[in-house]
Amino acid sequence: MTGHGSDSSQVAQSWDAYWRGAQQGPAGSAGGTSLPVVLSFWDEYFTAVRNQYGTPRIIDIASGNGAVLERAKRAFGEQQVDFTCLDISASAVAMLERRFPGIHGIVSDVRSIPLESAGYDIATSQFGIEYAGLEAIDEVARLIAPGGQLALLLHNRAGVIYRQCAASLEAIERMQRARFIPCSIAMFEEGFAACRGADRTRYDAAAKQLLPAIREMESILMQHGRHVADGTIIQLYEQVSRIQGRMQHYEPSEVLAWLASLDREMPAYAGRLASMCNVAIDARAFKQLCDRLRERGYLLKRSEALEDPVREGPLAWALVATKP
C-alpha cells in the first residue's frame, strides 16, 4: 500500500514497519481481505480472466499481504502466468516473493511506477490504490495494454468495513486515553515486587489506579462487542486479568516486555485504522473515479457497491474496466 502526502519515504517507512510486524502485531487481517464476498469477487474475476486471456500478464498494485495474488494463483493453478506485485513497502514485497516463488516484485510508490506503458493485460488492486490518492488511477491505467482490464476493490465510506474500522479506531483511542496499558505495567511492576516480599501498599495503590481504565475497557466492550479491533481489546483485558490473578506463576520480564511491546504498537495500529477511514470513498468520489477512466477511453464493465448479504450492506466499491 501507499499513502497521501509528499514525503513518500515516510509513507514507505510506515508501511514497512507495519508489514514487518503484521503477523505478530494486532490487526494483521484487518480490512476485510478474507471475507467470503471479497474472495468470491476475485475467484469469479480470475476465472473469467483465465477463460478470456489464457496466460495474461498480471500486475497487482499495492499488494500488501498478497490477498489478490493468492486468489489469482488459485484460479490459474499450474498455468504459467506472468505475475508482478508492486508495493511501497520493501518488507511486503520481500514477504510476497517468499510466499509466491517466481513472481516479480517491485518496490515503488503507486504515483510513479517505473514501468513502461501498456505492459500488462490485467492490473488489480484491493484496498490499496486509494491510499495513494485517486489520481494514482491514471498511473495504473497507463500500464494496461489495449484489450486489457483494470479490476479494483476500494474502501466504501458507506460500507461495513469502514464502520468496523471507525469503531475499532474509537475503541483503541479510548483505551489509550484511559492509559490501560501504562497503568497495567505500573500495577504489574509493583505486584511482582510484592510477590518477592516487598510491601503490598504500593501494589494496592497501583491496582486502584488501574480500576478506572478497567471500567473503560468494559464500557468499550459493552458498546462495540468482543470482536472490536480484531479482538485486541478483549484479549488484552482478559489476559491482564488472568495474569493479575496468578501473578506468582508468571515471569515478570516476559509480562512487562509483552505489555511494553503492545504499548509501542498501538499508535501505529490507530494510525492505520485512521488512514483506512480517511481514504474510504463516498459515492461522489467513486463517480468521479469512473468518469476519470471513461475520459481515458475505458469501458466500465462493472462499477457498483459490492454487497454482503450476511452483513446487509456494502463492503466495498467494485470496479472492472476494459481498455479498448
Secondary structure, DSSP 8 states (H G I E B T S, - for coil): ---SSS-HHHHHHHHHHHHHSTTTSTTTTTTSTT-HHHHHHHHHHHHHHHHHHSS-EEEEES-TTTHHHHHHHHHHTTS--EEEEEES-HHHHHHHHHHSTT-EEEE--TTS--S-TT-EEEEEEES-GGGG-TTHHHHHHTTEEEEEEEEEEEEBTTSHHHHHHHHHHHHHHHHHHHTHHHHHHHHHHHHHHHHTT--THHHHHHHHHHHHHHHHHHHHHHHH-TTGGGGHHHHHHHHHHHHHHTGGGS-HHHHHHHHHHHHHHHHHHHHHHHHHHHH-B-HHHHHHHHHHHHHTT-EEEEEEEEEETTTTEEEEEEEEEE--
